[in-house]
Every structure is written in structure tokens, then in C-alpha cells.
Amino acid sequence: MPASSDSSETSCNLAHDLRDWRCEELQPDVRLIVNESEPELTPDVERHVQAIWDKARALRPKLFNGRIFCMDRIAPDRIEGHWTEYRRALAQMAEPTIFGDTPLHQLAVCGLLRCADGVVLGRRHPSSLYLGGFWQSPPAGTVEMRKEAQSFSLADQILAEAEEEVGLTHHDVSVSAPRLAVTHSRTAIVDIGVPLTTPLSFTAVQDRWMSHANREYDRLTVISDDQIEDWRLREDVLPTTRALLHTK
């Protein structure tokens, strides 16, 4: 998020942003509909998007302009959207009003991973591009085009994130039906909440994370059922995770 010279104002604005996230329930058999076309940008907006991307790449040379899925419409029984470039989403995260009254709604998946000892939570690395330092229920990440096909499944997306961020493969986890959609107030990102379970202990999960995963999170912890309500009240836990904990 943009830096401010007034740190107290920044904290206040961030708290307001998190408070205004919107949550809606999804049907277990929610359908995914992919539109072939994406909105065209005016030359001025295109130049602005590219300038933001160039600046970001200068700071983070490994940024990759892959294809991501953006939601056009959502209802309890369906999610409809289109594929676009990641640089557009990055531009909107930097400047939320860049696309005027037609913002991108970048689609993401957010798991709620239950292991043998409870629910696993991860603290986003402080250097993360977005919402660093907050606790989240891993795995989580943008819906990406991982193969050439236009179609995709939420289960495949969350399994890919589980391997990348926690080090767990499809042999280690079971994926349940999507539960809810949560829209970020400032960036218009839409998280799809997907519960997962693993028979592994938290110690085994943590070992996998330390040995095989990326460093999206700088710390993992596990919470028991009788700790869930206390965690749901914490201001450093992201709203999507709070909502998923409520569905436990």
C-alpha cells in the first residue's frame, strides 16, 4: 500500500480498509465461466499501467507478467470473468482508481488448512508486496493460468498454492467445496475461501514448509478450536481468514 508521512493516519486507513471487506456465501457447486475478451485500455491508461510496471520491475526484477483471472460478475452459483495480464492488477494495487469506475476484480484463492493439531495460520512476510505482516490462513494466492487451457478449477489452484507456499502436495491434502467470496475494499481483489484438511501433524506441516516452500510467510502457527474466537477478534488477522474461521 502507498506509504504516508503520517504513520497514525496510515494505520487508521488500513484498519478502515480491513473493516470494509465484503463477504458472501457461495454454493458448493459454484460454476466458473470464462469470457474470451478483456477490457481495452485507452492509450493514456496503458502508458500509466506500463510506467507502474516498469517501476515495480526495477525494484523486484523477478516479477512475472503472467495471466491472471479477473471476476466480472459473481453470484452464489457462478463466478464469471476473464484472463488478463498481471501488470494491470499490480497497477491497480498501486493506484486503486487507475481504471475509473470499472476496476479489476482480481480473483484469488484462500485456504483454511486444518491439520491433526488444529488450524494452520501463517504470517505474511513483512516484505510482501501486499499486506505484509498480517496473519492469514494458507495457502493463498492469485488465480493464475497454469497451463494453456482457458478453463481452470479452484481445487487445482489451491493445490498449486499449497505446494508452493506450504510444501504440501495433492497426496497430503483433501480439498473441500468453496465456502465464500470476500472482496477487499481498497484493491477489489476477491478471495474464494476453500477449506483443506491434512492428516499430518503441525510439526510435519512445519517441516514441509521449512524444507520445500517459498517464503510467502515468515512464520507458521497452529490454533486449537478453543483459540479460534480469540484469533477472529485480532486486528492483525485478515478478514478472509476471520470469515473462514467462522465457518470451521
C-alpha positions in Angstrom: 0.0 0.0 0.0 1.2 3.6 -0.6 3.4 5.0 2.1 2.2 8.0 4.1 4.2 10.6 6.0 1.7 10.2 8.9 2.0 6.7 10.2 -1.0 7.0 12.5 -3.2 8.1 9.5 -1.9 5.1 7.6 -2.8 2.7 10.4 -6.2 4.2 10.7 -6.8 3.9 6.9 -5.6 0.3 6.9 -7.9 -0.6 9.7 -10.8 1.0 7.9 -9.9 -0.9 4.7 -9.9 -4.2 6.5 -13.2 -3.4 8.2 -14.9 -2.7 4.9 -14.2 -6.0 3.2 -17.4 -7.7 1.9 -18.2 -11.4 2.4 -20.8 -13.5 0.6 -21.6 -17.2 0.7 -21.1 -19.5 -2.3 -22.9 -22.7 -3.3 -20.7 -25.8 -3.1 -21.1 -26.4 -6.8 -20.4 -22.9 -7.9 -19.6 -22.7 -11.7 -16.7 -20.9 -13.3 -17.4 -19.1 -16.6 -14.5 -17.7 -18.7 -15.2 -14.9 -21.1 -12.9 -14.7 -24.1 -12.5 -10.9 -24.2 -10.9 -8.4 -21.8 -11.5 -4.7 -21.5 -9.3 -2.5 -23.8 -7.3 0.3 -22.2 -7.1 3.8 -23.5 -3.6 4.9 -24.6 -3.2 7.1 -21.6 -4.2 4.4 -19.1 -1.9 1.9 -21.0 1.1 4.2 -20.6 0.3 4.7 -16.9 0.0 0.9 -16.3 3.3 0.3 -18.1 5.0 3.1 -16.1 3.9 1.5 -12.8 5.0 -1.9 -14.0 8.4 -0.7 -15.1 9.0 0.9 -11.7 7.9 -2.2 -9.9 10.2 -4.4 -12.0 13.1 -2.1 -11.2 12.6 -2.8 -7.6 11.6 -6.5 -8.0 13.3 -7.9 -11.2 11.7 -11.3 -10.7 8.1 -10.0 -11.1 6.5 -12.0 -13.9 3.7 -10.7 -16.1 1.6 -13.9 -16.2 -2.0 -14.3 -17.0 -4.4 -13.9 -14.1 -8.2 -14.3 -13.8 -10.4 -11.3 -13.0 -14.0 -11.5 -12.0 -16.7 -9.7 -14.0 -19.7 -10.9 -12.1 -20.4 -13.2 -9.1 -23.4 -14.9 -7.7 -23.7 -17.8 -5.2 -23.9 -20.3 -8.1 -21.4 -18.8 -10.5 -18.2 -16.8 -11.0 -17.8 -15.2 -14.4 -14.7 -13.4 -15.6 -11.7 -13.1 -18.0 -8.0 -13.6 -18.2 -5.7 -10.5 -18.2 -2.1 -9.5 -17.5 -0.8 -9.4 -14.0 0.7 -5.9 -14.7 -2.8 -4.5 -14.8 -3.6 -5.9 -11.4 -0.3 -4.6 -10.0 -1.1 -1.2 -11.3 -4.5 -1.2 -9.6 -2.9 -2.3 -6.3 -0.6 0.7 -6.6 -3.4 3.1 -7.7 -6.8 1.7 -6.9 -8.6 4.3 -9.1 -6.5 3.8 -12.2 -9.4 2.1 -14.1 -12.0 4.5 -13.0 -15.5 3.1 -12.4 -14.6 -0.3 -13.9 -11.9 -1.7 -11.6 -10.4 -5.1 -12.0 -11.6 -7.7 -9.5 -8.5 -10.0 -9.3 -9.6 -13.5 -8.3 -7.6 -15.3 -5.6 -8.0 -18.5 -3.6 -7.5 -18.6 0.2 -7.4 -21.9 2.1 -8.3 -22.9 5.6 -5.9 -25.7 6.3 -6.8 -28.0 9.2 -4.1 -30.4 10.3 -4.2 -33.1 13.0 -3.5 -30.5 15.7 -5.8 -27.6 14.6 -5.9 -24.8 12.1 -2.7 -23.7 10.5 -2.1 -19.9 10.2 0.8 -18.1 8.5 2.1 -14.6 9.0 2.7 -12.9 5.6 6.3 -11.9 5.2 6.9 -8.2 6.2 8.4 -7.6 2.7 5.4 -8.9 0.9 4.1 -6.8 -2.0 0.7 -6.7 -0.3 -0.5 -6.9 3.3 2.8 -7.9 4.8 2.9 -8.7 8.5 -0.7 -9.8 8.7 -1.8 -13.3 9.7 -3.6 -15.4 7.0 -4.9 -18.9 6.6 -2.5 -20.5 4.0 -2.3 -21.4 1.2 -3.5 -18.3 -0.7 -2.7 -16.7 -4.0 -3.9 -15.3 -7.3 -5.8 -17.5 -9.7 -3.2 -17.9 -12.5 -3.2 -19.5 -15.9 -1.0 -22.5 -15.1 -1.5 -24.2 -18.5 -2.6 -23.1 -21.9 -6.3 -24.1 -21.4 -8.7 -21.2 -20.7 -10.7 -23.3 -18.2 -9.5 -23.9 -14.6 -10.6 -25.3 -11.3 -10.5 -23.8 -7.9 -9.3 -27.1 -6.4 -6.3 -27.2 -8.8 -5.4 -23.6 -8.0 -5.5 -24.1 -4.2 -3.5 -27.3 -4.5 -0.8 -25.5 -6.5 -0.6 -22.8 -3.9 -0.4 -25.5 -1.1 2.7 -26.9 -2.7 4.3 -23.5 -3.4 3.6 -21.9 -0.1 3.4 -24.8 2.4 5.3 -27.6 0.7 2.2 -30.0 0.7 1.3 -32.0 -2.4 -2.0 -33.3 -3.6 -1.2 -36.5 -1.8 -1.1 -34.7 1.5 -4.3 -32.6 1.5 -8.0 -33.0 0.7 -9.9 -30.1 -0.8 -13.5 -29.2 0.1 -16.0 -27.2 -1.8 -15.7 -23.4 -1.8 -17.4 -21.7 1.1 -17.4 -17.9 0.5 -16.1 -14.9 -1.5 -14.6 -12.0 0.2 -13.9 -8.7 -1.6 -11.0 -6.4 -0.5 -12.3 -2.9 0.0 -9.3 -1.0 -1.4 -8.0 -3.2 -4.2 -11.2 -5.0 -5.2 -9.4 -8.4 -5.0 -11.9 -11.2 -4.5 -10.8 -14.2 -2.3 -12.5 -17.5 -2.7 -12.4 -19.4 0.6 -11.6 -23.1 0.2 -11.2 -25.4 3.2 -8.5 -28.1 3.2 -7.6 -30.9 5.5 -4.4 -32.9 6.1 -3.8 -35.9 8.4 -0.3 -34.6 9.1 0.7 -33.1 12.4 1.6 -29.4 12.7 5.2 -30.4 13.2 5.2 -32.3 9.9 3.5 -29.4 8.1 6.0 -27.0 9.5 8.9 -29.3 8.4 7.5 -29.4 4.9 7.1 -25.6 4.9 10.7 -25.1 6.0 12.1 -27.6 3.6 10.1 -27.2 0.4 8.0 -24.0 0.4 8.7 -20.4 -0.7 8.9 -17.6 1.8 5.4 -16.1 1.4 5.1 -16.5 5.2 7.8 -15.8 7.8 6.1 -17.8 10.5 3.5 -20.6 10.9 1.4 -21.4 13.9 -1.4 -23.7 14.8 -4.6 -22.9 16.7 -6.9 -25.2 18.5 -10.7 -24.9 18.3 -10.9 -23.2 21.6 -8.5 -20.5 20.4 -10.4 -19.7 17.2 -12.7 -17.0 18.6 -9.7 -15.1 20.1 -7.9 -15.1 16.8 -11.0 -14.0 14.9 -11.0 -10.8 17.1 -7.4 -9.9 16.4 -6.8 -6.9 14.2 -3.7 -8.4 12.6 -5.7 -11.3 11.1 -7.0 -10.7 7.5 -10.8 -10.6 7.1 -11.0 -13.6 4.7 -9.3 -15.7 7.4 -11.7 -14.4 10.1 -14.6 -15.3 7.9 -13.3 -18.8 7.2 -12.6 -19.4 10.9 -16.3 -18.6 11.5 -17.2 -21.5 9.1 -15.0 -24.0 10.8 
